[in-house]
Amino acid sequence: MIQQDKNRQKTGTRTKKTVVNTEEIGRLQPQARELEEAVLGALMIEKDAYSIISEILSPECFYDKAHELIFTAIQNLAIQQKPIDILTVVDQLRKAGDLEMVGGASYIAVLSQKMVSSAHLDYHARIVAQKYLARELIRFSSEVAGKAFDETNDVDDLMQEAEGQLFEITQRNVKKDVSHINPIIKEAFALMREAAKRTDGLSGLQTGFKDLDKITSGWQNSDLIIIAARPAMGKTAFMLSMAKNMAVNFNIPVAVFSLEMSNVQLVNRLIVNVTELVGEKIKTGQLAPHEWHQLDSKVRILYDAPIYVDETPSLSVFELRTKARRLVKEHKVKCIIIDYLQLMNASGMSFGSREQEVSIISRSLKGLAKELNIPIIALSQLNRSVENRTGRDGYDAKRPQLSDLRESGAIEQDADIVCFIHRPEYYKIFQDDHGNDLTGKAEIIIAKHRNGSTGDVLLEFKKEYARFQNLNENQIIEEYQSRVNSQADLIPAEKSGRKSMALQSELSENMPF
């Protein structure tokens, strides 16, 4: 009887230990220890197992510290291109001084027996990775909550830090599976058929600059386009001229993120661009009666233009990603323009230098362009090398080069197209090598084109109106505007916007921009 009571007590004790009341001890962190064991066992048994999960898991994905150390040893063996099995893993752990910490060679042998089948290794690894991401989100939210309760912390700084950390977590989960070539070929043919239907011969978005469109075939989806220049070359003017052409002439929804100017300042410059009125008069409102009429008649084309403007200063890559997704979903935006890249930040992340931060920003922009499948255009500054260069041929000496891109070589690496804006007359150069007049001219230098040819495009630059346009375009614009105004005068004011858009569509086929 006494022995039976002792056995009963032992059994009862064991039962109490195995039943875990989570309400008493609190919530357990998301984990999958048995799957971690199965994955590690498969890695030591199956020859090609590591290649299957190498892009899914990293050491920190494992909840158990011992499992993290074992996977680190396996990873190091793979990097050294050594075989992965029980003996080599034990030896690697011994060299690192971690063998006893993981439970010795006996625990490694036990893990190798945990694997039932490697058929579902990929699926098991993804569950382990998802549990890790869930733990990271819990850690992140707990940290933010703790700092939010601390009244000594600045809320704006805390929000930027939180954005950066959340961006890092989301980036860890951005994976793309390998695709078979068959559906990709079908997609390529579908795009070719769509392009063949167009009479302009372009496959991308038209900029309104005909020679530029010929070289690029229009801005292509998923491309990162960098438009760079020294200050006062007209980066913002070129961007606004292009955005106006795309939205007004071709009804392409465009989003402009202006980190340097307010919405009103940007729109004022756009009004100057369209109305051909001096900027000072637009700001002060000191217009003569005929100028008020000119303003009213010419600005009509902007009323219904699908242009969306955001003036957030020091925009972070995380904020841009969130807003860009919303713009594409809600407003069908087909092109995003950022003015300009060096004013962006990767908030919440720590970097050894500004160059590293700009590298993260440019890489994130390229990733966003691919994710949304639209072209993203980022303006960029050039360093002072252009100003300091001299030579026998002053014309060539002042032309920008890829090495002039400011703060990071990663911009050149990540970009699909790099264009430079060069105005020779700014450097007192009024003729090219062939004696052609360069007064009032601007060169768009396509220095890098990942999927096409490079070349130079010559445009007119109307400095007083901050406008770029095709050569000899003024006469055609005046005829076009005259027809828009005459049609608007014949219909009620509330319908003039719709009628104007219809007329623009009708005329755009014959316009050279």
C-alpha positions as CSV (number, residue, x, y, z in Angstrom):
1,M,0.0,0.0,0.0
2,I,2.8,2.4,1.0
3,Q,4.6,1.6,-2.3
4,Q,1.3,2.2,-4.3
5,D,0.8,5.6,-2.6
6,K,4.4,6.5,-3.5
7,N,3.7,5.6,-7.1
8,R,0.5,7.5,-7.1
9,Q,2.2,10.5,-5.7
10,K,4.9,10.3,-8.4
11,T,2.3,9.9,-11.1
12,G,0.3,12.8,-9.8
13,T,3.4,15.0,-9.6
14,R,4.4,14.1,-13.2
15,T,0.8,15.0,-14.3
16,K,1.0,18.4,-12.6
17,K,4.3,19.2,-14.4
18,T,3.1,18.4,-17.8
19,V,-0.2,20.4,-17.7
20,V,0.7,24.0,-18.2
21,N,-1.9,26.6,-17.2
22,T,-1.1,29.6,-19.4
23,E,-3.5,31.8,-17.5
24,E,-1.4,31.4,-14.4
25,I,2.0,32.0,-16.0
26,G,1.0,34.4,-18.8
27,R,1.4,34.1,-22.5
28,L,4.1,32.1,-24.1
29,Q,6.1,33.6,-27.0
30,P,5.3,32.1,-30.5
31,Q,7.6,29.2,-31.0
32,A,7.8,25.8,-32.7
33,R,10.5,23.8,-30.9
34,E,9.6,20.5,-32.4
35,L,9.7,21.9,-36.0
36,E,13.1,23.5,-35.1
37,E,14.4,20.1,-34.1
38,A,12.9,18.5,-37.3
39,V,14.6,21.2,-39.5
40,L,18.0,20.8,-37.8
41,G,17.7,17.0,-38.1
42,A,16.9,17.2,-41.8
43,L,19.9,19.5,-42.4
44,M,22.3,16.9,-40.9
45,I,20.7,14.0,-42.7
46,E,19.8,15.3,-46.2
47,K,22.6,16.3,-48.5
48,D,20.8,19.2,-50.2
49,A,18.6,20.3,-47.3
50,Y,20.5,23.5,-46.6
51,S,20.1,24.9,-50.1
52,I,16.3,24.5,-49.7
53,I,16.0,26.6,-46.6
54,S,19.1,28.9,-46.8
55,E,17.0,31.9,-48.0
56,I,14.2,31.3,-45.5
57,L,16.0,30.9,-42.2
58,S,18.8,32.7,-40.4
59,P,20.3,31.8,-36.9
60,E,18.1,34.3,-35.0
61,C,14.9,32.6,-36.3
62,F,15.4,29.8,-33.8
63,Y,13.7,30.2,-30.4
64,D,15.9,27.8,-28.5
65,K,19.4,29.2,-28.0
66,A,21.0,25.8,-28.5
67,H,19.2,25.5,-31.8
68,E,20.5,28.9,-32.9
69,L,24.1,27.9,-32.2
70,I,23.6,24.6,-34.0
71,F,22.2,26.3,-37.1
72,T,25.1,28.8,-37.0
73,A,27.5,25.9,-37.1
74,I,25.7,24.4,-40.1
75,Q,25.6,27.8,-41.8
76,N,29.4,28.2,-41.3
77,L,30.0,24.7,-42.8
78,A,27.9,25.6,-45.8
79,I,29.8,28.8,-46.3
80,Q,33.1,26.9,-46.2
81,Q,31.6,24.3,-48.7
82,K,32.2,21.5,-46.2
83,P,29.8,18.5,-45.8
84,I,27.1,18.8,-43.2
85,D,26.5,15.8,-41.0
86,I,26.5,14.8,-37.4
87,L,30.3,14.6,-37.1
88,T,31.1,17.8,-38.9
89,V,28.5,19.8,-36.9
90,V,29.9,18.4,-33.6
91,D,33.4,19.3,-34.7
92,Q,32.3,22.8,-35.8
93,L,30.6,23.4,-32.4
94,R,33.6,22.1,-30.6
95,K,35.9,24.5,-32.5
96,A,33.5,27.4,-31.6
97,G,33.4,26.4,-28.0
98,D,29.7,25.9,-28.1
99,L,29.4,22.1,-27.9
100,E,28.6,21.8,-24.2
101,M,26.2,24.8,-24.4
102,V,24.0,22.9,-26.9
103,G,23.9,19.7,-24.8
104,G,26.9,17.9,-26.2
105,A,27.4,15.4,-29.0
106,S,24.5,13.3,-27.6
107,Y,22.0,16.0,-28.2
108,I,23.2,16.4,-31.8
109,A,22.7,12.6,-32.3
110,V,19.2,12.9,-30.8
111,L,18.3,15.7,-33.3
112,S,19.2,13.6,-36.2
113,Q,16.6,11.1,-35.1
114,K,13.9,13.7,-34.9
115,M,13.5,14.0,-38.7
116,V,10.7,11.9,-40.1
117,S,10.8,13.1,-43.7
118,S,12.4,16.0,-45.6
119,A,9.4,16.2,-47.9
120,H,7.9,19.1,-46.0
121,L,11.2,20.8,-45.0
122,D,10.4,24.0,-46.9
123,Y,7.0,24.3,-45.2
124,H,8.4,23.5,-41.7
125,A,11.2,26.2,-42.2
126,R,8.6,28.8,-43.2
127,I,6.6,28.1,-40.0
128,V,9.8,28.6,-37.9
129,A,10.5,31.9,-39.8
130,Q,6.9,33.1,-39.2
131,K,7.2,32.4,-35.5
132,Y,10.3,34.4,-35.4
133,L,8.6,37.4,-37.1
134,A,5.7,37.1,-34.6
135,R,8.2,37.3,-31.8
136,E,9.9,40.3,-33.4
137,L,6.6,42.1,-33.7
138,I,5.9,41.4,-30.0
139,R,9.3,42.7,-29.1
140,F,8.9,45.8,-31.3
141,S,5.4,46.7,-29.9
142,S,6.6,46.2,-26.3
143,E,9.5,48.5,-26.8
144,V,7.4,51.2,-28.5
145,A,4.8,50.9,-25.7
146,G,7.4,51.2,-23.0
147,K,9.0,54.3,-24.6
148,A,5.6,55.8,-25.3
149,F,4.8,55.7,-21.5
150,D,8.1,57.5,-20.8
151,E,7.1,61.2,-21.0
152,T,10.7,62.3,-21.5
153,N,10.7,60.8,-25.0
154,D,9.9,63.0,-27.9
155,V,6.8,61.5,-29.7
156,D,8.0,62.6,-33.2
157,D,11.4,61.0,-32.7
158,L,9.7,57.8,-31.3
159,M,7.5,57.6,-34.4
160,Q,10.4,57.9,-36.7
161,E,12.3,55.2,-34.7
162,A,9.3,52.9,-34.8
163,E,8.8,53.4,-38.5
164,G,12.4,52.4,-39.1
165,Q,12.3,49.3,-36.9
166,L,9.0,48.2,-38.5
167,F,10.5,48.7,-42.0
168,E,13.4,46.5,-41.1
169,I,11.1,43.7,-39.9
170,T,8.9,43.9,-43.0
171,Q,12.1,43.8,-45.2
172,R,13.0,40.4,-43.6
173,N,9.8,39.0,-44.9
174,V,10.1,40.2,-48.5
175,K,10.9,37.0,-50.5
176,K,10.1,36.1,-54.1
177,D,9.8,32.5,-55.2
178,V,11.5,31.2,-58.3
179,S,9.2,31.2,-61.3
180,H,9.2,28.9,-64.3
181,I,10.0,30.6,-67.6
182,N,6.8,29.6,-69.4
183,P,4.3,32.0,-67.7
184,I,7.0,34.8,-67.9
185,I,7.2,34.3,-71.7
186,K,3.5,34.6,-72.0
187,E,3.5,37.8,-70.0
188,A,6.3,39.2,-72.2
189,F,4.3,38.4,-75.3
190,A,1.2,40.0,-73.9
191,L,3.2,43.2,-73.2
192,M,4.6,43.1,-76.8
193,R,1.1,42.8,-78.2
194,E,-0.1,45.7,-76.1
195,A,2.9,47.8,-77.3
196,A,2.2,46.8,-80.9
197,K,-1.3,48.4,-80.7
198,R,0.2,51.8,-79.9
199,T,0.8,54.1,-82.8
200,D,3.6,56.0,-81.0
201,G,5.8,52.9,-80.9
202,L,6.4,53.2,-77.1
203,S,6.0,50.5,-74.5
204,G,6.1,52.7,-71.4
205,L,4.8,56.0,-70.1
206,Q,5.2,59.0,-72.3
207,T,7.1,62.0,-70.9
208,G,6.0,64.5,-73.6
209,F,9.6,64.9,-74.7
210,K,9.6,63.1,-78.0
211,D,13.4,62.5,-78.4
212,L,13.7,61.3,-74.8
213,D,10.8,58.9,-75.4
214,K,12.4,57.5,-78.6
215,I,15.5,56.5,-76.6
216,T,13.8,55.1,-73.6
217,S,10.5,53.9,-75.3
218,G,8.8,55.7,-72.4
219,W,9.4,55.2,-68.7
220,Q,9.1,51.4,-68.0
221,N,7.3,49.7,-65.2
222,S,9.4,48.6,-62.2
223,D,12.3,50.9,-63.3
224,L,14.1,53.3,-60.9
225,I,15.0,56.4,-62.9
226,I,17.5,58.9,-61.5
227,I,17.5,62.5,-62.8
228,A,20.5,64.3,-61.5
229,A,22.0,67.7,-61.8
230,R,23.9,70.4,-59.9
231,P,21.8,73.1,-58.2
232,A,20.2,75.7,-60.5
233,M,20.2,73.3,-63.5
234,G,16.5,73.0,-63.4
235,K,15.8,69.6,-61.8
236,T,12.4,70.7,-60.3
237,A,11.5,72.6,-63.5
238,F,12.2,69.5,-65.6
239,M,10.2,67.3,-63.2
240,L,7.2,69.6,-63.2
241,S,7.3,70.0,-67.0
242,M,7.3,66.2,-67.3
243,A,4.6,65.7,-64.7
244,K,2.4,68.2,-66.5
245,N,3.0,66.6,-69.8
246,M,2.1,63.1,-68.5
247,A,-1.0,64.2,-66.5
248,V,-2.4,66.8,-68.9
249,N,-1.5,65.5,-72.3
250,F,-1.7,61.8,-71.7
251,N,-4.0,61.6,-68.6
252,I,-1.4,59.5,-66.7
253,P,-1.9,59.7,-62.9
254,V,1.3,61.0,-61.3
255,A,2.3,61.5,-57.7
256,V,4.9,64.0,-56.7
257,F,6.7,63.9,-53.3
258,S,8.2,67.3,-52.7
259,L,10.6,67.2,-49.8
260,E,12.1,70.7,-50.6
261,M,9.0,72.8,-51.3
262,S,5.5,73.2,-49.9
263,N,2.5,72.1,-51.9
264,V,1.6,75.8,-52.6
265,Q,5.1,76.6,-53.8
266,L,5.2,73.6,-56.1
267,V,1.8,74.4,-57.5
268,N,2.8,78.1,-58.0
269,R,5.7,76.9,-60.1
270,L,3.4,74.6,-62.1
271,I,1.1,77.6,-62.7
272,V,4.1,79.6,-63.9
273,N,5.1,76.7,-66.2
274,V,1.6,76.5,-67.8
275,T,0.5,80.2,-67.9
276,E,3.8,81.8,-68.9
277,L,3.4,84.5,-66.3
278,V,6.4,85.7,-64.3
279,G,6.8,83.9,-60.9
280,E,6.9,87.1,-58.9
281,K,3.5,88.2,-60.2
282,I,2.0,84.8,-59.4
283,K,3.3,85.1,-55.8
284,T,2.2,88.7,-55.3
285,G,-1.0,88.6,-57.3
286,Q,-0.1,91.9,-59.0
287,L,-1.5,91.0,-62.4
288,A,-2.9,93.3,-65.1
289,P,-6.4,92.6,-66.4
290,H,-5.1,90.8,-69.5
291,E,-2.8,88.7,-67.3
292,W,-5.7,87.6,-65.1
293,H,-7.5,86.5,-68.3
294,Q,-4.3,84.7,-69.4
295,L,-4.1,83.0,-66.0
296,D,-7.7,82.0,-66.0
297,S,-7.7,80.6,-69.5
298,K,-4.4,78.7,-69.4
299,V,-4.7,77.2,-65.9
300,R,-7.9,75.4,-66.8
301,I,-5.9,72.4,-68.1
302,L,-4.6,71.8,-64.6
303,Y,-8.0,71.6,-62.8
304,D,-8.8,68.0,-63.7
305,A,-5.2,66.8,-64.2
306,P,-4.5,63.6,-62.2
307,I,-1.5,65.1,-60.2
308,Y,-1.2,64.2,-56.5
309,V,1.2,66.2,-54.4
310,D,2.7,65.3,-51.0
311,E,4.9,67.8,-49.1
312,T,6.1,65.7,-46.2
313,P,9.6,67.0,-45.2
314,S,12.4,64.5,-44.5
315,L,10.3,61.6,-45.9
316,S,11.4,58.2,-44.7
317,V,11.4,55.1,-47.0
318,F,8.8,53.5,-44.7
319,E,6.4,56.5,-45.1
320,L,7.0,56.5,-48.8
321,R,6.2,52.9,-49.1
322,T,2.9,53.2,-47.2
323,K,1.8,56.3,-49.1
324,A,2.8,54.9,-52.5
325,R,0.8,51.7,-51.9
326,R,-2.3,53.8,-51.0
327,L,-1.9,56.1,-54.1
328,V,-1.6,53.2,-56.4
329,K,-4.6,51.4,-54.9
330,E,-6.9,54.4,-54.5
331,H,-5.9,56.7,-57.3
332,K,-4.4,54.3,-59.8
333,V,-1.1,56.3,-59.8
334,K,1.2,55.0,-62.6
335,C,4.3,57.1,-61.8
336,I,5.9,58.4,-58.6
337,I,8.4,61.3,-58.6
338,I,10.6,62.2,-55.6
339,D,12.2,65.7,-55.3
340,Y,14.8,64.8,-54.2
341,L,16.5,61.6,-53.0
342,Q,19.2,63.1,-50.7
343,L,16.5,64.7,-48.5
344,M,15.0,61.3,-47.7
345,N,16.0,59.3,-44.7
346,A,15.9,55.7,-43.4
347,S,14.6,56.7,-40.0
348,G,15.1,54.4,-37.0
349,M,18.0,52.6,-38.6
350,S,21.6,53.2,-37.5
351,F,24.4,53.7,-40.1
352,G,28.1,54.2,-40.0
353,S,27.9,56.9,-42.7
354,R,25.5,58.9,-44.8
355,E,26.6,56.9,-47.8
356,Q,25.3,53.7,-46.2
357,E,22.0,55.4,-45.5
358,V,21.6,56.6,-49.1
359,S,22.5,53.1,-50.3
360,I,19.6,51.7,-48.2
361,I,17.3,54.5,-49.6
362,S,18.2,53.8,-53.3
363,R,17.8,50.0,-52.8
364,S,14.4,50.5,-51.1
365,L,13.2,52.7,-54.0
366,K,14.2,50.1,-56.5
367,G,12.5,47.5,-54.5
368,L,9.3,49.6,-54.2
369,A,9.3,50.2,-58.0
370,K,9.4,46.4,-58.5
371,E,6.7,45.8,-55.9
372,L,4.3,48.3,-57.3
373,N,5.3,47.7,-60.9
374,I,5.5,51.3,-61.8
375,P,8.4,53.6,-62.7
376,I,9.8,55.6,-59.7
377,I,11.7,58.8,-60.7
378,A,14.0,60.3,-58.1
379,L,15.8,63.6,-58.5
380,S,19.3,63.6,-57.2
381,Q,22.1,66.1,-56.5
382,L,25.6,65.9,-58.0
383,N,28.8,66.6,-56.1
384,R,31.1,69.5,-56.8
385,S,33.4,67.6,-59.1
386,V,31.6,69.2,-62.1
387,E,32.4,72.7,-60.9
388,N,36.0,71.9,-60.3
389,R,36.7,70.2,-63.6
390,T,38.7,72.2,-66.1
391,G,40.3,71.3,-69.4
392,R,41.1,72.4,-72.9
393,D,37.6,71.7,-73.9
394,G,35.4,73.5,-71.4
395,Y,32.2,72.1,-73.1
396,D,33.1,68.5,-72.3
397,A,34.7,69.3,-68.9
398,K,31.5,70.6,-67.4
399,R,29.3,67.6,-68.7
400,P,28.2,65.5,-65.7
401,Q,29.5,61.9,-65.3
402,L,28.2,58.9,-63.4
403,S,31.0,59.4,-60.8
404,D,29.5,62.8,-60.0
405,L,26.5,61.3,-58.3
406,R,26.5,62.6,-54.7
407,E,27.0,60.5,-51.5
408,S,26.7,57.0,-52.9
409,G,27.8,54.8,-55.7
410,A,24.8,52.6,-54.9
411,I,22.5,55.1,-56.7
412,E,24.3,54.3,-60.0
413,Q,24.2,50.6,-59.2
414,D,20.5,50.5,-58.3
415,A,19.1,52.8,-61.0
416,D,17.9,51.4,-64.3
417,I,18.3,54.8,-66.0
418,V,20.5,57.7,-65.0
419,C,19.8,61.1,-66.7
420,F,21.8,64.3,-66.2
421,I,20.5,67.8,-66.8
422,H,23.2,70.0,-68.3
423,R,22.8,73.6,-69.3
424,P,26.0,74.8,-71.0
425,E,25.0,78.5,-70.9
426,Y,25.1,78.3,-67.1
427,Y,28.9,77.9,-67.4
428,K,29.1,80.6,-70.1
429,I,29.3,78.1,-72.9
430,F,27.1,79.2,-75.7
431,Q,28.2,76.9,-78.6
432,D,28.8,73.2,-78.9
433,D,31.7,71.5,-80.7
434,H,30.0,72.0,-84.1
435,G,29.3,75.7,-83.5
436,N,25.5,75.2,-82.8
437,D,23.9,77.8,-80.6
438,L,23.2,76.6,-77.0
439,T,21.5,79.7,-75.7
440,G,18.3,78.7,-73.9
441,K,19.1,75.0,-74.5
442,A,19.4,72.1,-72.1
443,E,20.8,68.7,-72.6
444,I,19.3,65.6,-71.1
445,I,22.2,63.2,-71.0
446,I,21.2,59.5,-70.7
447,A,24.4,58.2,-69.1
448,K,23.1,54.8,-68.0
449,H,20.3,52.7,-69.6
450,R,20.1,49.2,-68.3
451,N,17.7,47.9,-70.9
452,G,18.5,50.2,-73.9
453,S,20.8,52.7,-75.5
454,T,22.3,55.9,-74.1
455,G,22.4,59.3,-75.8
456,D,21.7,63.0,-75.5
457,V,18.5,64.9,-76.0
458,L,18.3,68.6,-76.6
459,L,15.4,70.6,-75.2
460,E,14.5,74.2,-74.9
461,F,14.6,75.7,-71.4
462,K,12.4,78.7,-70.7
463,K,14.1,80.0,-67.5
464,E,11.6,82.7,-66.7
465,Y,8.8,80.1,-66.8
466,A,10.8,77.2,-65.3
467,R,9.8,75.1,-68.2
468,F,11.4,72.5,-70.4
469,Q,9.9,71.8,-73.8
470,N,10.6,70.2,-77.2
471,L,12.4,72.4,-79.7
472,N,10.2,74.8,-81.6
473,E,7.2,73.9,-79.6
474,N,5.7,77.3,-78.8
475,Q,3.7,77.7,-82.0
476,I,2.0,74.4,-81.6
477,I,1.2,75.1,-77.9
478,E,-0.4,78.4,-78.8
479,E,-2.6,76.7,-81.4
480,Y,-3.6,74.0,-79.0
481,Q,-4.4,76.4,-76.2
482,S,-6.5,78.6,-78.5
483,R,-8.7,75.6,-79.5
484,V,-9.1,74.6,-75.8
485,N,-10.2,78.2,-74.9
486,S,-12.6,78.5,-77.8
487,Q,-14.3,75.3,-76.9
488,A,-14.5,76.3,-73.2
489,D,-16.2,79.5,-74.1
490,L,-19.0,77.7,-75.9
491,I,-20.1,75.5,-73.0
492,P,-21.2,76.0,-69.4
493,A,-18.3,76.5,-66.9
494,E,-19.2,73.4,-64.9
495,K,-18.7,71.2,-68.0
496,S,-15.6,73.1,-69.3
497,G,-13.2,70.8,-67.4
498,R,-14.6,67.6,-68.9
499,K,-14.8,69.2,-72.4
500,S,-11.3,70.4,-72.1
501,M,-10.0,67.0,-71.2
502,A,-11.9,65.5,-74.2
503,L,-10.3,68.0,-76.5
504,Q,-6.8,67.3,-75.1
505,S,-7.3,63.7,-75.8
506,E,-8.4,64.5,-79.3
507,L,-5.4,66.7,-80.0
508,S,-2.7,64.6,-78.2
509,E,-2.3,62.3,-81.2
510,N,-1.1,65.2,-83.3
511,M,1.0,66.9,-80.6
512,P,4.8,66.4,-80.7
513,F,5.0,66.3,-76.9
